[in-house]
Amino acid sequence: MFPEYRDLISELKTTDKYFQNLFEKHNVLDQRVKNMESRLEPGTPDEIEVLKKKKLAIKDELYALLMQISLSRIKT
């Protein structure tokens, strides 16, 4: 996810608790969706859709944070 920000992601996962928490939530949701889609975990199509939307919202927030931090570093 976001290969252009690989170094920044690695840094933030160890230094920013909020980012770390969001990143972990995204990964947990991603795994649940995969498990449900492969029938390892029960889930209806509607439940899977809800999880995908939550995952996408978190991904959008992660991207916004990465952009904001990246831009602030360029300015300084």
Secondary structure, DSSP 8 states (H G I E B T S, - for coil): --GGGHHHHHHHHHH-HHHHHHHHHHHHHHHHHHHHHTTSS---HHHHHHHHHHHHHHHHHHHHHHHHHHHHHHH-
